[in-house]
Structures are given as structure tokens and as C-alpha cells.
Amino acid sequence: MSEDIHFYEPKNGTGLPHNPFNALVAPRPIGWISSKATDGTLNLAPYSFFNAFNYTPPLIGFASVGYKDSVANIEATGEFVWNLATQELAEQMNASCEAVEPTVDEFELAGLTPVASRVVSVPRVGETPVAMECRVSQVIRLTGADGAPTDTWLTMGEVVGVHIAKRLLVDGVYDTAAAHPVLRAGGPADYFQISAAQRFQMHRP
């Protein structure tokens, strides 16, 4: 059965009241990234363009629209930490995205506790049940199909240390739903959460 399809070429505009791109590629995991400036100032910021990209070695990455403090810190120090944004920490995660001066410590701003990491010098969020310590592998300025540079930087890091609350390990298997992660969706304020009721299994052929 054919459907009535809305088609557009992004270069010519969407023809819609709100750009649907973020809603089409959604929901997305949140890159809640802690970093540290060379003078020791801590930074914590959420990025909705985030994902895992490789298994061995484990690589994760986030894209920053604009060369923001996180990217500058990570390029200077070579380290960062990904912190799981949970439903219980959603308000603090949202508070940490406020546009403030580089001298402002977003841990303090959001009322969160910086806890020393085991491998890298950047602290993790003490309140989150999951965190991954990373060493930067690449910082790439993205380009369009025509090769023209964008105002977006992709930061890739190799995971060198993982913290998981033991309550989330059931018979040695990580229980994703029990962590209550929040995911970014489209629109100016839409998020989703994961629950066990939404789980289904499908084995590879």
C-alpha cells in the first residue's frame, strides 16, 4: 500500500514548521561528557549526537556543534569521561547544558559530585551508576559532501576504564532498563526513557 509522502531536499528547506532531522534519528543516547581544562577547571556538558562506534578497541564519540569547551579541553588534555544520563539525573543533566563562561564548573552548577577516575585525570559524575573513562583517539572537523568544513567537531575516544554499579549486573549481564537511561528525541524538549516492558529479544539468523 502506497503512502502519501512528504519529500524535501534539506538544502532547499524542509517545508515544515520544525526541522524533523533530530526526530528521525531518534531517540539517541546522550553523551554526558566531563572534561578538564589545563588550569584544572572542570567541565560537564551533554551532547545528543553521541554513540558507540567500535567494539575492539571500544570507541565512543560525540559531535559538538561549535568548537565548545569540551572539545578544547579534550584536545588539550587528551582525556574525557562519558557519564550515563539517567532519569533520576535528568534535571542535573539539563542544568549542565546551560551556556556559561569556561571558568564555570558545571559539576558545581548542577549540584553534582566529581569523583576521581581510575585511569584518566578527568573526574566522573559520582551520582551516575555508569561511566566510561576515555583517552582521545581523534578530533575531526566534519565536512559536507562537497568537502566544505562545517562548524561541527567529532571527538572520538578509546574507553580505557568502565564503572558499573553492581546492582545493574544481573548474573553478570548489564541490565540496560534498570539503569533508567534517558534518550534525546526531536523537538526542543523531547526525551524518552527505557523500561523493561519495552524489551524484546530477536536472535541473529
Secondary structure, 3 states (H helix, E strand, C coil): CCCCCCCCCHHHCCCCCCCCHHHHCCCEECEEEEEECCCCCEEEEEECCEEEEECCCCEEEEEEECCCHHHHHHHHHCEEEEECCEHHHHHHHHHCCCCCCCCCCHHHHHCCCEECCCCCCCCEECCCCEEEEEEEEEEEEEECCCCCEEEEEEEEEEEEEEEECHHHEECCEECCHHHCEEEECCCCCCEEECCHHHCCCCCCC
